[in-house]
Amino acid sequence: MANNTMILTTLNSAWAEPGSVIDVFLESFRIGNNTRWLLDHLVMVSLDLVAHRRCEQIHPHCFALTTDGVDFSGQKNFMTDGYLKMMWRRIDFLGRVLAKGYSFIFTV
């Protein structure tokens, strides 16, 4: 987009299986009215290796967001230690995106 806006979504292995919601999400851009061009501005932020490998199979813009010693591959229940670590890591990443001069729309 001309104004440095990107669309960000996260992906972990719990959501990365073929035929899962991520495939429906991508297909919605392909079949929507005048939405295919938005795929060029979509960055999938993968939270684990399985998700990153899947992202690379289905989309050209993938970013591996890793945190040493933390496994973000599974579901994290609200307000658990794993959930809070994942949220803080994501907030830090989003701050870095803004600091580089980009705007973003965040989807889940």
Residue pairs with C-beta under 8 A, 6 or more apart in sequence:
1 41
3 103
4 101
4 102
4 103
5 41
5 102
5 103
5 104
5 105
6 41
6 42
6 43
6 97
6 102
6 103
6 104
6 105
7 38
7 41
7 42
7 43
7 104
7 105
7 107
8 42
8 43
8 45
8 94
8 97
8 104
8 105
8 106
8 107
9 25
9 42
9 43
9 44
9 45
9 106
9 107
9 108
10 44
10 45
10 46
10 47
10 65
10 90
10 108
11 22
11 44
11 45
11 46
11 47
11 51
11 54
11 55
12 46
12 47
12 48
12 50
12 51
12 72
12 73
12 74
13 48
13 50
13 51
13 54
13 73
13 74
14 73
14 74
14 75
15 21
15 22
15 51
16 22
16 46
16 50
16 51
16 54
16 55
17 54
18 54
22 44
22 54
22 58
23 58
25 107
26 39
26 58
26 59
28 35
29 35
29 36
29 38
29 39
29 42
30 36
30 39
39 59
40 61
42 59
42 61
43 61
43 62
43 63
44 55
44 59
44 61
44 62
44 63
45 62
45 63
45 65
45 90
45 93
46 52
46 54
46 55
46 62
46 63
46 64
46 65
47 65
47 66
47 72
47 73
47 86
48 66
48 71
48 72
48 73
49 64
49 73
50 73
51 73
52 62
52 64
55 62
56 62
65 89
65 90
65 93
67 85
67 89
70 82
70 85
70 86
70 89
71 82
72 82
72 86
72 89
76 82
76 83
76 86
77 83
94 104
94 106
97 104
98 104
